[in-house]
Amino acid sequence: MLSQRIAFVIIFFVHIAYVEAATSNSLSDCQAVVSSFRTTINYTASNITATTGVNVTCSQSGMVCPGQTINGVCVWKRKLSVVCRNASGIIKIRIQTNGLPPRCAAVPMGTFAELNVDFEVNFNPSVSVKSLNQNFSSISTLSQAICTLTSVSTVPTASGFVNYGTTTLNTATGVSVDGVMIFSPDSANNIDPFYPPAGGTAESVDACLAHCQAAGIYHYHIGTGCQVSLPTGNVSSCASVTACRSSVANYSISSFSSYQTKTIIGVAKDGHLIYGPYLSAGTRVTSGFDACNGMFHDSNGNYAYFATSTYPYLVGCFGPANYPSFGPNCTTNGPSSYTMSSYANAL
């Protein structure tokens, strides 16, 4: 009888430990994340570009207009839907966006296009530090994976990613809470767009640290406070702002000065959340992330990506990954090594 009671107690506490370590991926968890997005509708549209949208006006001169210019004022409609659903016990999040920002943008030349982004993925899928999606054994293998613009075209099967839209997402890693695309950390030349190695050229961005690529897709490579706090009026180029011109990486972190707590800035294509640069009040993420820039960040085993001041800045690959003692060769601003968070060590 005593042995049976002991066995019951052991089973009971094992069960409690398992419950406490459950990943936060319930329907209510998903809906809480949706509330962080600047949605324009609260349902899944058959075609996001056909929805009414919300007007954005911008009077700054010298910018490419993604909508119509009326009496010298550029007017466009932003469109964003984020919806959660329960699919036979698996919570899914569907994101639809036309990719246009809810604010002015400094796009001086080229194309600034409306998109038709529409994908669904398992919300915050459970992953384990003991079962890695990426395991890099050398600088070469790490660089081949992270320093290749299209390396994020394939999403782990466990994420259940389905693309319903017409916009190609081969270089996208996720969608920001403002509806703007988040891209791979690489330029078209497969190097860090801000701190390239010798012989490379840094790319230009606006003061919200975004720009358009050749097809006109406006996107981020790095975190910015503009994602969660809309600037008013015109948005200048990064080059015209002393702090931004001096150090894009430091400027990125400083733009979150009013958000020094765990703040959602997007959702990755693998269903994991993307946070700003802070874990909790005043605690900035400067270590504890893996080679993909992901981190096990709480005792429940939740895994997410964080904005950092070092390459790959947001999402370098779809983790979890290992913690190599070397960095990639496509940047002069990468970490020299990676370390586990205390939560990862405890899992």
C-alpha positions, 0 to 999 in steps of 0.5 A: 500500500505504501509503495502504491501511495509513493507511486501515486505521488510521483505520478502526480508531481510528474503530471504537475511538472508537465502541465507547468511546462506546457507551451502557451499555444491555446486559442486564448493565447493566440487571440491575445497575440492578435490584439497586438496587430493593427488589424483592419478587419476581424475576419479571414478575407477571401482576398485581402486586397479586395477589402476596404482597408484603412486610409493612410495619407502622406504629404512628404515630397520625393517619395514613391506613392503606393496608392494615389496622389491627390492634390500632392498628397499620397493616399494608400489603403493598408489592409491587415487581418490576423485570425486564430482558429482551432483545427481539431485541437491544433491552434492556427493563426492566419495572417493576411496583409497587403504589406503597406505601412500605417505611416509615411515611408521614405521610398525615394525611387523604384517600386512601392507595391501592394502585396497579397500575403496570406498564410496560415501556420500552427500558432507557437508550436511546441519545440525542444532544445533536445530536438533541433531544427538547425545544428551548425558544425562549422562557420561554413554551414552556419553561413550557408544557412543564415547568409543566404537570402532564400534560406528561409523559403522552407518552413519546418514541417511541424509548423504546418505552414500553408501559403494561400497568397499570390506574393512570393514569400521565399525571402520573408521570415514573418509579418510585423504587427503593423502589417509590414513584411519582415525579411531575411537578415540578408541583402540581395548580395547575401550579406548583412545589409547594415554591416557588410564584410570587406568589399560589401556595400551597406543598403539604405533604409528610412528612419523606420529602418525599412526599405523596398526591394526590387519588386517593391516589397517594403520590409524590415531586416531589423527591429524598430520602434516604428513597428509598435509606435507610429511616428507622426508626419513625414519619415526621413531617411536613416542617413538624415538622422545622426543617430541612425547614420552613426549606428543602425544597430544602436538606433534600432535598440534605442527606438524601443526606449518606451517599450522596455518589456516583452513586446510582440513585434511580429509572428514568424512564418514558423508560428513563433512570436517575434519580440522586441529587444527586452525580456522584462522591465529593463532587461535587454536580450544580449545573450541566451539566443541560439544561432537563429536568434531564437530563445527559450525565454520562460519556464514553460518552454516557450521559444521565440525570436528577439530583436537584437543589436547583432546580426541576424537582428530578428530571425536568421533561420527557423529554430531552435538551433544549436549554440556554436562557438563561432559566428557567420562570415557575412557580417562584421556585426555578428556574435562571436558565440552563442549561449543558452538561456537559463530556461534552455539549460533547465529544459 
